[in-house]
Amino acid sequence: MKLTRKAFTLVEILIVVAIIALIAAVAIPNMLRARIEANDASAQATLKAISTAIENYASIYSSYPTNTSQLLGATPPYLTKDYFAGTHNGFAFTATLSDYSYIVTALPISSSSGTASFTITTGAVLTEN
């Protein structure tokens, strides 16, 4: 009479678990790093979009807006999303606006959401802080 095996042995299961753990140990840090880099790129792109909206406003009114509601309340709006309320992709955005200059800053809400803060100033000059 021949015995047939219908289950995995403990050694086989442990080998599979070890392989999965090894793959996870390599993949998870890479995925987290990619997410942080994507958040940084998104923050920079958002700052450029905000700067473009401010510069477009200035080209029409011959001065920069003095508050963000002027960008959102126009018809059609210069910005379709209020980036200054809450957080967006791990960053909080703040603006200092005057008739002749602007400073918009993107601050990461934690070290796991971004690598640095970014600032865009009058003339669309983007810097990493």
C-alpha positions, -999 to 999 in steps of 0.1 A, spaced: 0 0 0 13 34 -10 10 65 13 1 98 -4 11 131 11 -18 156 13 -2 185 33 29 207 34 56 199 59 66 225 85 99 230 68 83 238 35 59 263 51 89 280 70 108 283 37 79 300 20 74 324 50 111 332 50 110 340 12 80 363 16 96 381 46 128 387 25 108 401 -4 88 423 19 120 436 37 133 447 3 101 460 -13 85 480 16 113 506 21 114 512 -17 77 517 -19 78 542 11 107 561 -5 88 563 -39 57 576 -21 77 604 -4 94 613 -37 59 614 -53 46 637 -26 76 660 -31 70 662 -68 33 668 -63 41 697 -38 64 713 -64 39 709 -92 12 724 -69 35 754 -61 41 760 -98 3 758 -105 -3 783 -77 24 806 -90 10 804 -125 -25 814 -112 -10 843 -93 10 855 -123 -21 852 -145 -41 873 -120 -13 899 -120 -12 901 -158 -49 911 -158 -51 933 -127 -16 948 -127 -10 937 -92 -8 904 -73 -38 892 -53 -37 901 -16 -56 870 -4 -62 835 -18 -99 840 -21 -93 863 -50 -78 833 -69 -107 810 -60 -136 834 -63 -130 848 -97 -151 837 -127 -135 815 -140 -114 808 -110 -76 810 -113 -74 780 -90 -101 753 -90 -89 738 -57 -82 755 -24 -47 742 -16 -46 765 15 -72 747 34 -61 714 50 -33 692 36 -27 679 1 -5 648 -6 12 652 28 19 689 25 3 720 40 4 752 19 6 788 32 8 820 13 20 855 21 5 878 -6 9 916 -12 2 938 -42 38 935 -55 51 901 -42 41 867 -30 56 838 -11 39 804 -11 54 776 10 47 739 11 55 722 44 55 684 49 31 674 77 56 647 88 89 633 79 71 604 63 52 626 39 80 647 24 118 652 25 118 691 27 97 722 25 95 741 -8 89 778 -15 79 796 -46 83 834 -47 76 864 -70 86 855 -105 80 818 -100 113 811 -83 111 777 -67 135 767 -39 139 738 -16 143 747 21 
